[in-house]
């Protein structure tokens, strides 16, 4: 994991992130942030929570969900997969 992809830690929850040098923007994993906010150590449960929340927000007409991009971030097994959703911060 490079400096541009270093983990941020929030109350013992690891938040995956990626820095885009071209735009100068940090991108954070929404699922990791949700896991920290709802204090859910199980990744799959946090991912399902985000899926349900995202669908509800879309039905309400929220445009913030449409600005979420999938990024390839490193997982616990060291491999890179597309995340469930990321937003720039």
PDB file of N, CA, C and O in Angstrom:
ATOM      1  N   UNK A   1       0.853  -1.175   0.000  1.00  0.00           N
ATOM      2  CA  UNK A   1       0.000   0.000   0.000  1.00  0.00           C
ATOM      3  C   UNK A   1       0.902   1.242   0.000  1.00  0.00           C
ATOM      4  O   UNK A   1       1.780   1.373   0.853  1.00  0.00           O
ATOM      5  N   UNK A   2       0.690   2.120  -0.925  1.00  0.00           N
ATOM      6  CA  UNK A   2       1.517   3.312  -1.055  1.00  0.00           C
ATOM      7  C   UNK A   2       0.999   4.424  -0.160  1.00  0.00           C
ATOM      8  O   UNK A   2      -0.068   4.314   0.444  1.00  0.00           O
ATOM      9  N   UNK A   3       1.769   5.489  -0.086  1.00  0.00           N
ATOM     10  CA  UNK A   3       1.367   6.662   0.696  1.00  0.00           C
ATOM     11  C   UNK A   3       0.035   7.205   0.196  1.00  0.00           C
ATOM     12  O   UNK A   3      -0.786   7.674   0.985  1.00  0.00           O
ATOM     13  N   UNK A   4      -0.177   7.139  -1.110  1.00  0.00           N
ATOM     14  CA  UNK A   4      -1.410   7.646  -1.705  1.00  0.00           C
ATOM     15  C   UNK A   4      -2.621   6.781  -1.353  1.00  0.00           C
ATOM     16  O   UNK A   4      -3.762   7.208  -1.529  1.00  0.00           O
ATOM     17  N   UNK A   5      -2.371   5.563  -0.853  1.00  0.00           N
ATOM     18  CA  UNK A   5      -3.464   4.662  -0.503  1.00  0.00           C
ATOM     19  C   UNK A   5      -3.412   4.275   0.974  1.00  0.00           C
ATOM     20  O   UNK A   5      -3.977   3.250   1.359  1.00  0.00           O
ATOM     21  N   UNK A   6      -2.755   5.063   1.795  1.00  0.00           N
ATOM     22  CA  UNK A   6      -2.618   4.750   3.207  1.00  0.00           C
ATOM     23  C   UNK A   6      -3.971   4.747   3.901  1.00  0.00           C
ATOM     24  O   UNK A   6      -4.889   5.474   3.520  1.00  0.00           O
ATOM     25  N   UNK A   7      -4.071   3.912   4.928  1.00  0.00           N
ATOM     26  CA  UNK A   7      -5.310   3.826   5.685  1.00  0.00           C
ATOM     27  C   UNK A   7      -5.432   5.001   6.638  1.00  0.00           C
ATOM     28  O   UNK A   7      -4.445   5.453   7.219  1.00  0.00           O
ATOM     29  N   UNK A   8      -6.628   5.480   6.787  1.00  0.00           N
ATOM     30  CA  UNK A   8      -6.935   6.447   7.830  1.00  0.00           C
ATOM     31  C   UNK A   8      -7.592   5.645   8.943  1.00  0.00           C
ATOM     32  O   UNK A   8      -8.316   4.689   8.663  1.00  0.00           O
ATOM     33  N   UNK A   9      -7.359   6.008  10.181  1.00  0.00           N
ATOM     34  CA  UNK A   9      -7.949   5.289  11.296  1.00  0.00           C
ATOM     35  C   UNK A   9      -8.879   6.218  12.050  1.00  0.00           C
ATOM     36  O   UNK A   9      -8.519   7.344  12.392  1.00  0.00           O
ATOM     37  N   UNK A  10     -10.093   5.719  12.303  1.00  0.00           N
ATOM     38  CA  UNK A  10     -11.088   6.473  13.047  1.00  0.00           C
ATOM     39  C   UNK A  10     -11.665   5.546  14.104  1.00  0.00           C
ATOM     40  O   UNK A  10     -12.352   4.580  13.773  1.00  0.00           O
ATOM     41  N   UNK A  11     -11.395   5.828  15.363  1.00  0.00           N
ATOM     42  CA  UNK A  11     -11.883   5.018  16.477  1.00  0.00           C
ATOM     43  C   UNK A  11     -11.667   3.525  16.236  1.00  0.00           C
ATOM     44  O   UNK A  11     -12.593   2.726  16.376  1.00  0.00           O
ATOM     45  N   UNK A  12     -10.466   3.166  15.881  1.00  0.00           N
ATOM     46  CA  UNK A  12     -10.040   1.782  15.638  1.00  0.00           C
ATOM     47  C   UNK A  12     -10.643   1.143  14.391  1.00  0.00           C
ATOM     48  O   UNK A  12     -10.491  -0.062  14.191  1.00  0.00           O
ATOM     49  N   UNK A  13     -11.313   1.907  13.562  1.00  0.00           N
ATOM     50  CA  UNK A  13     -11.810   1.400  12.273  1.00  0.00           C
ATOM     51  C   UNK A  13     -10.877   1.910  11.183  1.00  0.00           C
ATOM     52  O   UNK A  13     -10.542   3.093  11.138  1.00  0.00           O
ATOM     53  N   UNK A  14     -10.469   1.012  10.317  1.00  0.00           N
ATOM     54  CA  UNK A  14      -9.585   1.393   9.217  1.00  0.00           C
ATOM     55  C   UNK A  14     -10.435   1.885   8.050  1.00  0.00           C
ATOM     56  O   UNK A  14     -11.350   1.197   7.598  1.00  0.00           O
ATOM     57  N   UNK A  15     -10.122   3.068   7.578  1.00  0.00           N
ATOM     58  CA  UNK A  15     -10.834   3.673   6.449  1.00  0.00           C
ATOM     59  C   UNK A  15      -9.887   3.678   5.253  1.00  0.00           C
ATOM     60  O   UNK A  15      -8.860   4.358   5.262  1.00  0.00           O
ATOM     61  N   UNK A  16     -10.245   2.915   4.229  1.00  0.00           N
ATOM     62  CA  UNK A  16      -9.408   2.895   3.026  1.00  0.00           C
ATOM     63  C   UNK A  16      -9.594   4.194   2.268  1.00  0.00           C
ATOM     64  O   UNK A  16     -10.692   4.748   2.208  1.00  0.00           O
ATOM     65  N   UNK A  17      -8.505   4.670   1.692  1.00  0.00           N
ATOM     66  CA  UNK A  17      -8.562   5.919   0.934  1.00  0.00           C
ATOM     67  C   UNK A  17      -7.547   5.882  -0.188  1.00  0.00           C
ATOM     68  O   UNK A  17      -6.611   5.083  -0.189  1.00  0.00           O
ATOM     69  N   UNK A  18      -7.760   6.773  -1.142  1.00  0.00           N
ATOM     70  CA  UNK A  18      -6.872   6.872  -2.298  1.00  0.00           C
ATOM     71  C   UNK A  18      -6.748   8.340  -2.676  1.00  0.00           C
ATOM     72  O   UNK A  18      -7.736   9.075  -2.683  1.00  0.00           O
ATOM     73  N   UNK A  19      -5.535   8.759  -2.988  1.00  0.00           N
ATOM     74  CA  UNK A  19      -5.291  10.141  -3.378  1.00  0.00           C
ATOM     75  C   UNK A  19      -5.094  10.220  -4.883  1.00  0.00           C
ATOM     76  O   UNK A  19      -4.271   9.499  -5.448  1.00  0.00           O
ATOM     77  N   UNK A  20      -5.843  11.087  -5.521  1.00  0.00           N
ATOM     78  CA  UNK A  20      -5.714  11.298  -6.964  1.00  0.00           C
ATOM     79  C   UNK A  20      -4.854  12.541  -7.179  1.00  0.00           C
ATOM     80  O   UNK A  20      -5.302  13.668  -6.966  1.00  0.00           O
ATOM     81  N   UNK A  21      -3.620  12.316  -7.601  1.00  0.00           N
ATOM     82  CA  UNK A  21      -2.691  13.441  -7.780  1.00  0.00           C
ATOM     83  C   UNK A  21      -3.143  14.397  -8.869  1.00  0.00           C
ATOM     84  O   UNK A  21      -2.895  15.600  -8.787  1.00  0.00           O
ATOM     85  N   UNK A  22      -3.800  13.868  -9.883  1.00  0.00           N
ATOM     86  CA  UNK A  22      -4.250  14.699 -10.998  1.00  0.00           C
ATOM     87  C   UNK A  22      -5.216  15.788 -10.532  1.00  0.00           C
ATOM     88  O   UNK A  22      -5.089  16.955 -10.902  1.00  0.00           O
ATOM     89  N   UNK A  23      -6.178  15.379  -9.718  1.00  0.00           N
ATOM     90  CA  UNK A  23      -7.192  16.338  -9.249  1.00  0.00           C
ATOM     91  C   UNK A  23      -6.883  16.896  -7.868  1.00  0.00           C
ATOM     92  O   UNK A  23      -7.482  17.886  -7.448  1.00  0.00           O
ATOM     93  N   UNK A  24      -5.940  16.259  -7.151  1.00  0.00           N
ATOM     94  CA  UNK A  24      -5.605  16.705  -5.809  1.00  0.00           C
ATOM     95  C   UNK A  24      -6.703  16.402  -4.797  1.00  0.00           C
ATOM     96  O   UNK A  24      -6.891  17.150  -3.838  1.00  0.00           O
ATOM     97  N   UNK A  25      -7.432  15.298  -5.010  1.00  0.00           N
ATOM     98  CA  UNK A  25      -8.573  14.951  -4.159  1.00  0.00           C
ATOM     99  C   UNK A  25      -8.352  13.592  -3.498  1.00  0.00           C
ATOM    100  O   UNK A  25      -7.870  12.652  -4.129  1.00  0.00           O
ATOM    101  N   UNK A  26      -8.714  13.504  -2.215  1.00  0.00           N
ATOM    102  CA  UNK A  26      -8.724  12.229  -1.511  1.00  0.00           C
ATOM    103  C   UNK A  26     -10.076  11.566  -1.724  1.00  0.00           C
ATOM    104  O   UNK A  26     -11.105  12.242  -1.685  1.00  0.00           O
ATOM    105  N   UNK A  27     -10.094  10.255  -1.949  1.00  0.00           N
ATOM    106  CA  UNK A  27     -11.313   9.470  -2.044  1.00  0.00           C
ATOM    107  C   UNK A  27     -11.324   8.483  -0.881  1.00  0.00           C
ATOM    108  O   UNK A  27     -10.318   7.827  -0.609  1.00  0.00           O
ATOM    109  N   UNK A  28     -12.458   8.377  -0.199  1.00  0.00           N
ATOM    110  CA  UNK A  28     -12.593   7.502   0.960  1.00  0.00           C
ATOM    111  C   UNK A  28     -13.649   6.437   0.685  1.00  0.00           C
ATOM    112  O   UNK A  28     -14.611   6.681  -0.044  1.00  0.00           O
ATOM    113  N   UNK A  29     -13.467   5.272   1.264  1.00  0.00           N
ATOM    114  CA  UNK A  29     -14.427   4.185   1.105  1.00  0.00           C
ATOM    115  C   UNK A  29     -15.674   4.475   1.931  1.00  0.00           C
ATOM    116  O   UNK A  29     -15.600   4.602   3.153  1.00  0.00           O
ATOM    117  N   UNK A  30     -16.805   4.579   1.269  1.00  0.00           N
ATOM    118  CA  UNK A  30     -18.072   4.843   1.941  1.00  0.00           C
ATOM    119  C   UNK A  30     -18.409   3.694   2.886  1.00  0.00           C
ATOM    120  O   UNK A  30     -18.876   3.925   4.002  1.00  0.00           O
ATOM    121  N   UNK A  31     -18.178   2.469   2.452  1.00  0.00           N
ATOM    122  CA  UNK A  31     -18.502   1.310   3.281  1.00  0.00           C
ATOM    123  C   UNK A  31     -17.670   1.321   4.561  1.00  0.00           C
ATOM    124  O   UNK A  31     -18.187   1.008   5.633  1.00  0.00           O
ATOM    125  N   UNK A  32     -16.410   1.671   4.466  1.00  0.00           N
ATOM    126  CA  UNK A  32     -15.561   1.741   5.655  1.00  0.00           C
ATOM    127  C   UNK A  32     -16.037   2.843   6.605  1.00  0.00           C
ATOM    128  O   UNK A  32     -16.019   2.663   7.822  1.00  0.00           O
ATOM    129  N   UNK A  33     -16.453   3.962   6.061  1.00  0.00           N
ATOM    130  CA  UNK A  33     -16.957   5.059   6.887  1.00  0.00           C
ATOM    131  C   UNK A  33     -18.256   4.649   7.575  1.00  0.00           C
ATOM    132  O   UNK A  33     -18.449   4.926   8.759  1.00  0.00           O
ATOM    133  N   UNK A  34     -19.138   3.997   6.842  1.00  0.00           N
ATOM    134  CA  UNK A  34     -20.400   3.533   7.422  1.00  0.00           C
ATOM    135  C   UNK A  34     -20.125   2.519   8.530  1.00  0.00           C
ATOM    136  O   UNK A  34     -20.763   2.570   9.582  1.00  0.00           O
ATOM    137  N   UNK A  35     -19.190   1.606   8.312  1.00  0.00           N
ATOM    138  CA  UNK A  35     -18.849   0.617   9.339  1.00  0.00           C
ATOM    139  C   UNK A  35     -18.411   1.311  10.630  1.00  0.00           C
ATOM    140  O   UNK A  35     -18.771   0.880  11.725  1.00  0.00           O
ATOM    141  N   UNK A  36     -17.638   2.379  10.497  1.00  0.00           N
ATOM    142  CA  UNK A  36     -17.187   3.119  11.677  1.00  0.00           C
ATOM    143  C   UNK A  36     -18.344   3.861  12.336  1.00  0.00           C
ATOM    144  O   UNK A  36     -18.442   3.886  13.563  1.00  0.00           O
ATOM    145  N   UNK A  37     -19.211   4.461  11.542  1.00  0.00           N
ATOM    146  CA  UNK A  37     -20.313   5.246  12.094  1.00  0.00           C
ATOM    147  C   UNK A  37     -21.353   4.390  12.813  1.00  0.00           C
ATOM    148  O   UNK A  37     -21.891   4.795  13.843  1.00  0.00           O
ATOM    149  N   UNK A  38     -21.630   3.218  12.273  1.00  0.00           N
ATOM    150  CA  UNK A  38     -22.626   2.348  12.915  1.00  0.00           C
ATOM    151  C   UNK A  38     -21.953   1.316  13.821  1.00  0.00           C
ATOM    152  O   UNK A  38     -22.608   0.426  14.364  1.00  0.00           O
ATOM    153  N   UNK A  39     -20.638   1.451  13.975  1.00  0.00           N
ATOM    154  CA  UNK A  39     -19.833   0.566  14.821  1.00  0.00           C
ATOM    155  C   UNK A  39     -20.074  -0.898  14.481  1.00  0.00           C
ATOM    156  O   UNK A  39     -20.391  -1.715  15.346  1.00  0.00           O
ATOM    157  N   UNK A  40     -19.914  -1.205  13.199  1.00  0.00           N
ATOM    158  CA  UNK A  40     -20.158  -2.542  12.673  1.00  0.00           C
ATOM    159  C   UNK A  40     -18.832  -3.128  12.183  1.00  0.00           C
ATOM    160  O   UNK A  40     -18.330  -2.716  11.137  1.00  0.00           O
ATOM    161  N   UNK A  41     -18.258  -4.082  12.922  1.00  0.00           N
ATOM    162  CA  UNK A  41     -16.984  -4.660  12.480  1.00  0.00           C
ATOM    163  C   UNK A  41     -17.111  -5.593  11.275  1.00  0.00           C
ATOM    164  O   UNK A  41     -16.113  -5.884  10.615  1.00  0.00           O
ATOM    165  N   UNK A  42     -18.323  -6.066  10.980  1.00  0.00           N
ATOM    166  CA  UNK A  42     -18.534  -6.984   9.864  1.00  0.00           C
ATOM    167  C   UNK A  42     -18.682  -6.197   8.564  1.00  0.00           C
ATOM    168  O   UNK A  42     -19.636  -5.437   8.399  1.00  0.00           O
ATOM    169  N   UNK A  43     -17.735  -6.382   7.642  1.00  0.00           N
ATOM    170  CA  UNK A  43     -17.731  -5.648   6.385  1.00  0.00           C
ATOM    171  C   UNK A  43     -19.000  -5.895   5.586  1.00  0.00           C
ATOM    172  O   UNK A  43     -19.574  -4.961   5.026  1.00  0.00           O
ATOM    173  N   UNK A  44     -19.444  -7.151   5.530  1.00  0.00           N
ATOM    174  CA  UNK A  44     -20.624  -7.482   4.728  1.00  0.00           C
ATOM    175  C   UNK A  44     -21.872  -6.779   5.261  1.00  0.00           C
ATOM    176  O   UNK A  44     -22.705  -6.325   4.477  1.00  0.00           O
ATOM    177  N   UNK A  45     -22.009  -6.685   6.575  1.00  0.00           N
ATOM    178  CA  UNK A  45     -23.163  -5.997   7.173  1.00  0.00           C
ATOM    179  C   UNK A  45     -23.124  -4.504   6.841  1.00  0.00           C
ATOM    180  O   UNK A  45     -24.156  -3.906   6.540  1.00  0.00           O
ATOM    181  N   UNK A  46     -21.940  -3.910   6.895  1.00  0.00           N
ATOM    182  CA  UNK A  46     -21.801  -2.487   6.540  1.00  0.00           C
ATOM    183  C   UNK A  46     -22.089  -2.280   5.057  1.00  0.00           C
ATOM    184  O   UNK A  46     -22.708  -1.286   4.675  1.00  0.00           O
ATOM    185  N   UNK A  47     -21.648  -3.204   4.235  1.00  0.00           N
ATOM    186  CA  UNK A  47     -21.895  -3.119   2.793  1.00  0.00           C
ATOM    187  C   UNK A  47     -23.392  -3.207   2.494  1.00  0.00           C
ATOM    188  O   UNK A  47     -23.897  -2.463   1.652  1.00  0.00           O
ATOM    189  N   UNK A  48     -24.104  -4.107   3.174  1.00  0.00           N
ATOM    190  CA  UNK A  48     -25.552  -4.228   2.998  1.00  0.00           C
ATOM    191  C   UNK A  48     -26.271  -2.973   3.478  1.00  0.00           C
ATOM    192  O   UNK A  48     -27.238  -2.531   2.858  1.00  0.00           O
ATOM    193  N   UNK A  49     -25.798  -2.402   4.579  1.00  0.00           N
ATOM    194  CA  UNK A  49     -26.379  -1.167   5.115  1.00  0.00           C
ATOM    195  C   UNK A  49     -26.273  -0.057   4.061  1.00  0.00           C
ATOM    196  O   UNK A  49     -27.238   0.665   3.808  1.00  0.00           O
ATOM    197  N   UNK A  50     -25.091   0.070   3.453  1.00  0.00           N
ATOM    198  CA  UNK A  50     -24.879   1.086   2.425  1.00  0.00           C
ATOM    199  C   UNK A  50     -25.781   0.834   1.217  1.00  0.00           C
ATOM    200  O   UNK A  50     -26.339   1.772   0.649  1.00  0.00           O
ATOM    201  N   UNK A  51     -25.920  -0.418   0.832  1.00  0.00           N
ATOM    202  CA  UNK A  51     -26.751  -0.768  -0.328  1.00  0.00           C
ATOM    203  C   UNK A  51     -28.201  -0.323  -0.103  1.00  0.00           C
ATOM    204  O   UNK A  51     -28.810   0.284  -0.985  1.00  0.00           O
ATOM    205  N   UNK A  52     -28.746  -0.624   1.065  1.00  0.00           N
ATOM    206  CA  UNK A  52     -30.124  -0.247   1.390  1.00  0.00           C
ATOM    207  C   UNK A  52     -30.251   1.277   1.466  1.00  0.00           C
ATOM    208  O   UNK A  52     -31.188   1.859   0.918  1.00  0.00           O
ATOM    209  N   UNK A  53     -29.293   1.918   2.155  1.00  0.00           N
ATOM    210  CA  UNK A  53     -29.324   3.375   2.294  1.00  0.00           C
ATOM    211  C   UNK A  53     -29.235   4.067   0.933  1.00  0.00           C
ATOM    212  O   UNK A  53     -29.957   5.028   0.669  1.00  0.00           O
ATOM    213  N   UNK A  54     -28.355   3.575   0.083  1.00  0.00           N
ATOM    214  CA  UNK A  54     -28.180   4.161  -1.253  1.00  0.00           C
ATOM    215  C   UNK A  54     -29.470   4.070  -2.063  1.00  0.00           C
ATOM    216  O   UNK A  54     -29.858   5.028  -2.732  1.00  0.00           O
ATOM    217  N   UNK A  55     -30.127   2.921  -2.000  1.00  0.00           N
ATOM    218  CA  UNK A  55     -31.389   2.758  -2.727  1.00  0.00           C
ATOM    219  C   UNK A  55     -32.465   3.701  -2.199  1.00  0.00           C
ATOM    220  O   UNK A  55     -33.224   4.276  -2.979  1.00  0.00           O
ATOM    221  N   UNK A  56     -32.533   3.859  -0.885  1.00  0.00           N
ATOM    222  CA  UNK A  56     -33.514   4.776  -0.303  1.00  0.00           C
ATOM    223  C   UNK A  56     -33.239   6.223  -0.720  1.00  0.00           C
ATOM    224  O   UNK A  56     -34.162   6.976  -1.031  1.00  0.00           O
ATOM    225  N   UNK A  57     -31.966   6.597  -0.722  1.00  0.00           N
ATOM    226  CA  UNK A  57     -31.601   7.962  -1.114  1.00  0.00           C
ATOM    227  C   UNK A  57     -31.921   8.211  -2.586  1.00  0.00           C
ATOM    228  O   UNK A  57     -32.391   9.291  -2.946  1.00  0.00           O
ATOM    229  N   UNK A  58     -31.671   7.224  -3.431  1.00  0.00           N
ATOM    230  CA  UNK A  58     -31.999   7.362  -4.858  1.00  0.00           C
ATOM    231  C   UNK A  58     -33.493   7.560  -5.063  1.00  0.00           C
ATOM    232  O   UNK A  58     -33.912   8.398  -5.861  1.00  0.00           O
ATOM    233  N   UNK A  59     -34.299   6.780  -4.332  1.00  0.00           N
ATOM    234  CA  UNK A  59     -35.754   6.905  -4.441  1.00  0.00           C
ATOM    235  C   UNK A  59     -36.237   8.281  -3.997  1.00  0.00           C
ATOM    236  O   UNK A  59     -37.230   8.791  -4.516  1.00  0.00           O
ATOM    237  N   UNK A  60     -35.534   8.883  -3.033  1.00  0.00           N
ATOM    238  CA  UNK A  60     -35.884  10.220  -2.552  1.00  0.00           C
ATOM    239  C   UNK A  60     -35.388  11.317  -3.484  1.00  0.00           C
ATOM    240  O   UNK A  60     -35.725  12.487  -3.306  1.00  0.00           O
ATOM    241  N   UNK A  61     -34.588  10.938  -4.479  1.00  0.00           N
ATOM    242  CA  UNK A  61     -34.084  11.911  -5.442  1.00  0.00           C
ATOM    243  C   UNK A  61     -32.768  12.555  -5.056  1.00  0.00           C
ATOM    244  O   UNK A  61     -32.395  13.582  -5.622  1.00  0.00           O
ATOM    245  N   UNK A  62     -32.063  11.975  -4.107  1.00  0.00           N
ATOM    246  CA  UNK A  62     -30.773  12.521  -3.678  1.00  0.00           C
ATOM    247  C   UNK A  62     -29.749  12.406  -4.808  1.00  0.00           C
ATOM    248  O   UNK A  62     -29.566  11.334  -5.384  1.00  0.00           O
ATOM    249  N   UNK A  63     -29.094  13.507  -5.113  1.00  0.00           N
ATOM    250  CA  UNK A  63     -28.078  13.498  -6.161  1.00  0.00           C
ATOM    251  C   UNK A  63     -26.706  13.126  -5.635  1.00  0.00           C
ATOM    252  O   UNK A  63     -25.810  12.823  -6.423  1.00  0.00           O
ATOM    253  N   UNK A  64     -26.515  13.142  -4.314  1.00  0.00           N
ATOM    254  CA  UNK A  64     -25.202  12.819  -3.754  1.00  0.00           C
ATOM    255  C   UNK A  64     -24.816  11.371  -4.045  1.00  0.00           C
ATOM    256  O   UNK A  64     -23.632  11.062  -4.179  1.00  0.00           O
ATOM    257  N   UNK A  65     -25.792  10.494  -4.143  1.00  0.00           N
ATOM    258  CA  UNK A  65     -25.511   9.086  -4.418  1.00  0.00           C
ATOM    259  C   UNK A  65     -25.035   8.895  -5.855  1.00  0.00           C
ATOM    260  O   UNK A  65     -24.239   7.996  -6.123  1.00  0.00           O
ATOM    261  N   UNK A  66     -25.502   9.711  -6.767  1.00  0.00           N
ATOM    262  CA  UNK A  66     -25.103   9.563  -8.168  1.00  0.00           C
ATOM    263  C   UNK A  66     -23.656   9.984  -8.383  1.00  0.00           C
ATOM    264  O   UNK A  66     -23.073   9.674  -9.422  1.00  0.00           O
ATOM    265  N   UNK A  67     -23.067  10.683  -7.418  1.00  0.00           N
ATOM    266  CA  UNK A  67     -21.683  11.138  -7.553  1.00  0.00           C
ATOM    267  C   UNK A  67     -20.688  10.156  -6.947  1.00  0.00           C
ATOM    268  O   UNK A  67     -19.495  10.450  -6.881  1.00  0.00           O
ATOM    269  N   UNK A  68     -21.161   8.999  -6.506  1.00  0.00           N
ATOM    270  CA  UNK A  68     -20.292   7.973  -5.933  1.00  0.00           C
ATOM    271  C   UNK A  68     -19.658   7.160  -7.058  1.00  0.00           C
ATOM    272  O   UNK A  68     -20.346   6.719  -7.979  1.00  0.00           O
ATOM    273  N   UNK A  69     -18.372   6.972  -6.978  1.00  0.00           N
ATOM    274  CA  UNK A  69     -17.635   6.197  -7.972  1.00  0.00           C
ATOM    275  C   UNK A  69     -17.047   4.961  -7.327  1.00  0.00           C
ATOM    276  O   UNK A  69     -16.714   4.975  -6.142  1.00  0.00           O
ATOM    277  N   UNK A  70     -16.918   3.901  -8.089  1.00  0.00           N
ATOM    278  CA  UNK A  70     -16.245   2.721  -7.581  1.00  0.00           C
ATOM    279  C   UNK A  70     -14.758   2.857  -7.864  1.00  0.00           C
ATOM    280  O   UNK A  70     -14.349   3.279  -8.945  1.00  0.00           O
ATOM    281  N   UNK A  71     -13.956   2.489  -6.867  1.00  0.00           N
ATOM    282  CA  UNK A  71     -12.508   2.522  -6.997  1.00  0.00           C
ATOM    283  C   UNK A  71     -11.948   1.166  -6.617  1.00  0.00           C
ATOM    284  O   UNK A  71     -12.557   0.428  -5.841  1.00  0.00           O
ATOM    285  N   UNK A  72     -10.792   0.839  -7.161  1.00  0.00           N
ATOM    286  CA  UNK A  72     -10.118  -0.383  -6.756  1.00  0.00           C
ATOM    287  C   UNK A  72      -9.282  -0.058  -5.521  1.00  0.00           C
ATOM    288  O   UNK A  72      -8.288   0.664  -5.596  1.00  0.00           O
ATOM    289  N   UNK A  73      -9.708  -0.605  -4.386  1.00  0.00           N
ATOM    290  CA  UNK A  73      -8.986  -0.409  -3.134  1.00  0.00           C
ATOM    291  C   UNK A  73      -8.557  -1.768  -2.597  1.00  0.00           C
ATOM    292  O   UNK A  73      -9.217  -2.780  -2.835  1.00  0.00           O
ATOM    293  N   UNK A  74      -7.448  -1.778  -1.872  1.00  0.00           N
ATOM    294  CA  UNK A  74      -6.906  -3.014  -1.333  1.00  0.00           C
ATOM    295  C   UNK A  74      -7.779  -3.536  -0.191  1.00  0.00           C
ATOM    296  O   UNK A  74      -8.253  -2.768   0.646  1.00  0.00           O
ATOM    297  N   UNK A  75      -7.981  -4.844  -0.173  1.00  0.00           N
ATOM    298  CA  UNK A  75      -8.779  -5.469   0.873  1.00  0.00           C
ATOM    299  C   UNK A  75      -7.854  -6.161   1.874  1.00  0.00           C
ATOM    300  O   UNK A  75      -6.631  -6.123   1.733  1.00  0.00           O
ATOM    301  N   UNK A  76      -8.445  -6.788   2.878  1.00  0.00           N
ATOM    302  CA  UNK A  76      -7.666  -7.443   3.925  1.00  0.00           C
ATOM    303  C   UNK A  76      -6.773  -8.555   3.369  1.00  0.00           C
ATOM    304  O   UNK A  76      -5.724  -8.845   3.943  1.00  0.00           O
ATOM    305  N   UNK A  77      -7.178  -9.177   2.263  1.00  0.00           N
ATOM    306  CA  UNK A  77      -6.368 -10.252   1.689  1.00  0.00           C
ATOM    307  C   UNK A  77      -5.245  -9.732   0.789  1.00  0.00           C
ATOM    308  O   UNK A  77      -4.515 -10.520   0.187  1.00  0.00           O
ATOM    309  N   UNK A  78      -5.108  -8.415   0.698  1.00  0.00           N
ATOM    310  CA  UNK A  78      -4.033  -7.819  -0.083  1.00  0.00           C
ATOM    311  C   UNK A  78      -4.346  -7.622  -1.549  1.00  0.00           C
ATOM    312  O   UNK A  78      -3.535  -7.056  -2.283  1.00  0.00           O
ATOM    313  N   UNK A  79      -5.503  -8.077  -1.989  1.00  0.00           N
ATOM    314  CA  UNK A  79      -5.906  -7.921  -3.387  1.00  0.00           C
ATOM    315  C   UNK A  79      -6.721  -6.643  -3.541  1.00  0.00           C
ATOM    316  O   UNK A  79      -7.250  -6.104  -2.569  1.00  0.00           O
ATOM    317  N   UNK A  80      -6.810  -6.174  -4.768  1.00  0.00           N
ATOM    318  CA  UNK A  80      -7.584  -4.963  -5.035  1.00  0.00           C
ATOM    319  C   UNK A  80      -8.882  -5.320  -5.746  1.00  0.00           C
ATOM    320  O   UNK A  80      -8.884  -6.035  -6.748  1.00  0.00           O
ATOM    321  N   UNK A  81      -9.985  -4.808  -5.206  1.00  0.00           N
ATOM    322  CA  UNK A  81     -11.305  -5.033  -5.781  1.00  0.00           C
ATOM    323  C   UNK A  81     -12.029  -3.700  -5.899  1.00  0.00           C
ATOM    324  O   UNK A  81     -11.696  -2.737  -5.208  1.00  0.00           O
ATOM    325  N   UNK A  82     -13.021  -3.652  -6.779  1.00  0.00           N
ATOM    326  CA  UNK A  82     -13.871  -2.471  -6.840  1.00  0.00           C
ATOM    327  C   UNK A  82     -14.664  -2.399  -5.547  1.00  0.00           C
ATOM    328  O   UNK A  82     -15.212  -3.398  -5.081  1.00  0.00           O
ATOM    329  N   UNK A  83     -14.717  -1.214  -4.979  1.00  0.00           N
ATOM    330  CA  UNK A  83     -15.452  -1.030  -3.732  1.00  0.00           C
ATOM    331  C   UNK A  83     -16.927  -0.833  -4.022  1.00  0.00           C
ATOM    332  O   UNK A  83     -17.329  -0.617  -5.166  1.00  0.00           O
ATOM    333  N   UNK A  84     -17.719  -0.909  -2.979  1.00  0.00           N
ATOM    334  CA  UNK A  84     -19.152  -0.765  -3.124  1.00  0.00           C
ATOM    335  C   UNK A  84     -19.547   0.681  -3.428  1.00  0.00           C
ATOM    336  O   UNK A  84     -20.646   0.921  -3.928  1.00  0.00           O
ATOM    337  N   UNK A  85     -18.691   1.627  -3.141  1.00  0.00           N
ATOM    338  CA  UNK A  85     -18.984   3.017  -3.452  1.00  0.00           C
ATOM    339  C   UNK A  85     -18.057   3.953  -2.722  1.00  0.00           C
ATOM    340  O   UNK A  85     -17.791   3.758  -1.536  1.00  0.00           O
ATOM    341  N   UNK A  86     -17.567   4.948  -3.391  1.00  0.00           N
ATOM    342  CA  UNK A  86     -16.645   5.902  -2.790  1.00  0.00           C
ATOM    343  C   UNK A  86     -17.046   7.303  -3.176  1.00  0.00           C
ATOM    344  O   UNK A  86     -17.591   7.542  -4.253  1.00  0.00           O
ATOM    345  N   UNK A  87     -16.768   8.220  -2.280  1.00  0.00           N
ATOM    346  CA  UNK A  87     -17.055   9.616  -2.554  1.00  0.00           C
ATOM    347  C   UNK A  87     -15.804  10.448  -2.305  1.00  0.00           C
ATOM    348  O   UNK A  87     -15.027  10.129  -1.405  1.00  0.00           O
ATOM    349  N   UNK A  88     -15.597  11.487  -3.068  1.00  0.00           N
ATOM    350  CA  UNK A  88     -14.438  12.349  -2.825  1.00  0.00           C
ATOM    351  C   UNK A  88     -14.679  13.243  -1.621  1.00  0.00           C
ATOM    352  O   UNK A  88     -15.807  13.663  -1.361  1.00  0.00           O
ATOM    353  N   UNK A  89     -13.622  13.525  -0.899  1.00  0.00           N
ATOM    354  CA  UNK A  89     -13.687  14.458   0.239  1.00  0.00           C
ATOM    355  C   UNK A  89     -12.524  15.401   0.174  1.00  0.00           C
ATOM    356  O   UNK A  89     -12.384  16.270   1.035  1.00  0.00           O
TER     357      UNK A  89
END
